[in-house]
Amino acid sequence: MARSKPLRVGNVTIGGKAPVFILGPCVIESEKFIWRMAKKIVDICAAEAVDFIFKASYDKANRSSVRSFRGIGVREGCEILSAIGRDFKIPVTTDVHSPNEAMIAGDKIDMLQIPAFLCRQTDLLRVTAETRRAINVKKGQFLAPWDMRNIAEKLIAFNNSKFCFTERGTTFGYNNLVADMRSLFWMREAGYRVFFDATHSVQRPGGAGDSTSGDSIVAPVLARAAIAAGCDGIFMEVHENPERALSDGPNQIRLKDLPKYLRVLKAIHAAVS
């Protein structure tokens, strides 16, 4: 297997000996909320001795309904996330949806995330690559693992090899996804750094009619399977009160449960390494 070199993002190494976690709420619901969440997750990860990248979206551009909460906007959101990163000395990530957003976020954010539905958008990939930031590309629900080679070739052609991929489930009929653990093996076998998105993989897209539903109870199950199958880290969205979350509440992990999940995932990783 031709493994990629480890990727350094701030003070975190993706593809090293320890798993990396991408953790945070789905969206910046308010400035007070996101600072509170960051502080709590920082404290938990310090106590559990895990490396993590803090995540949150400044805009949820693909919400099911026009009435759904989207976020606070790219400039304000990136300013807040950048301040969180500086204050807590942690790397931060957020998703970008257009070349213009990529340029704005590229000045502030350690790792830029390409949403699954936009993973083949060449202009977005080009401008994101030109920021010289690390990039995390979510694998589209419509793509096979080996199709990610084409995305890798685009990023390399745009002179940026600082990227990783995230598996987040594959469309399985209407309003459902399935997580195929073989995908992790095949993408890593191709030499790519790979995360598994435990919370988006349990979504039921549009399952509530005008919003997405999900099965958060099985997110930790899939995370355990992914670590055992072999991946460089786990992506999990975390919320202090998922029932009151303004976006993706049904599939987010409850914050108070995060420590026990991290302990189990670390133990599995140690057992299979």
C-alpha positions, 0 to 999 in steps of 0.5 A, spaced: 500 500 500 502 506 497 501 511 504 501 518 503 506 522 508 502 524 514 499 531 513 500 537 519 494 541 520 496 546 526 499 542 531 495 536 529 498 530 524 493 526 520 496 519 518 501 519 524 501 514 529 494 516 533 487 517 530 485 524 529 478 527 531 474 532 527 469 535 532 464 540 533 457 542 532 454 542 525 453 550 525 455 556 528 448 557 532 451 564 535 458 566 537 456 565 545 454 558 543 460 556 539 465 559 544 462 555 549 462 548 545 469 549 543 471 550 550 468 544 553 470 540 547 477 542 548 477 540 555 474 533 554 480 532 549 485 534 553 482 530 559 482 524 554 489 526 551 486 526 543 488 530 538 482 534 534 480 539 529 475 543 531 469 544 526 463 548 525 459 551 519 458 558 518 453 557 513 449 550 511 448 552 504 444 545 502 438 545 508 432 541 506 427 547 507 428 555 505 425 556 512 431 552 515 436 556 519 443 556 515 448 560 519 451 567 520 455 568 514 462 567 511 466 573 514 463 573 521 464 565 522 471 565 519 473 571 524 470 567 530 473 560 528 480 563 527 479 567 534 477 560 537 483 557 534 488 562 536 485 562 543 485 555 544 491 553 540 487 548 536 486 548 528 479 549 526 476 547 519 469 549 516 466 548 509 466 552 503 461 552 498 464 557 492 470 560 490 469 566 493 468 563 500 474 559 499 478 565 498 475 568 504 476 562 509 483 561 506 485 567 510 483 565 517 482 557 517 487 551 518 483 546 513 478 547 508 472 542 507 469 541 501 462 539 502 460 532 499 455 535 494 460 539 491 466 534 491 467 534 483 466 542 482 473 543 479 473 551 480 471 550 487 477 545 488 482 549 484 481 556 488 481 552 495 487 548 493 490 555 491 489 558 498 495 553 500 491 550 506 490 543 508 483 540 504 478 535 507 474 533 501 467 529 503 466 523 498 459 524 495 454 520 496 454 518 489 461 516 488 465 510 489 471 510 493 475 509 487 472 515 483 476 519 489 482 518 484 479 524 480 479 529 485 486 527 488 488 528 481 485 535 480 488 537 487 495 535 485 494 538 478 492 545 482 499 544 486 496 542 493 497 535 495 495 537 503 488 533 502 485 528 505 478 524 504 472 523 508 467 517 507 460 519 509 456 514 507 453 512 500 445 513 497 441 507 499 435 508 496 430 514 498 432 518 504 437 513 507 445 512 507 449 506 508 456 506 510 461 501 507 467 500 511 470 497 505 471 504 502 476 506 508 480 500 506 480 502 498 481 509 499 487 508 504 490 502 499 490 508 494 494 512 498 490 517 501 489 519 508 482 518 510 477 520 515 470 516 517 464 521 518 460 517 523 454 522 524 453 524 517 453 517 515 447 516 519 443 521 516 436 520 513 436 525 508 430 529 507 427 524 512 422 528 516 419 532 510 422 539 510 428 537 514 433 531 515 432 526 520 437 521 523 439 515 527 445 518 532 444 512 536 448 508 531 453 513 530 458 510 535 457 503 532 459 506 526 465 509 528 468 503 532 467 499 526 471 504 522 477 505 527 477 497 527 477 497 519 482 502 519 482 510 518 486 516 520 481 519 524 473 520 526 469 526 524 463 527 529 458 532 530 457 534 537 452 538 540 450 540 548 443 539 546 441 535 540 434 536 541 434 543 540 440 544 535 438 548 529 441 544 524 442 536 524 440 535 531 437 527 529 444 525 528 449 529 532 452 526 538 451 528 545 456 532 548 456 529 555 457 522 551 463 524 548 468 522 553 466 515 553 466 514 546 473 517 545 476 512 550 473 506 546 475 509 540 482 510 542 482 503 545 480 500 539 485 503 535 491 501 540 488 494 539 488 494 531 495 498 530 
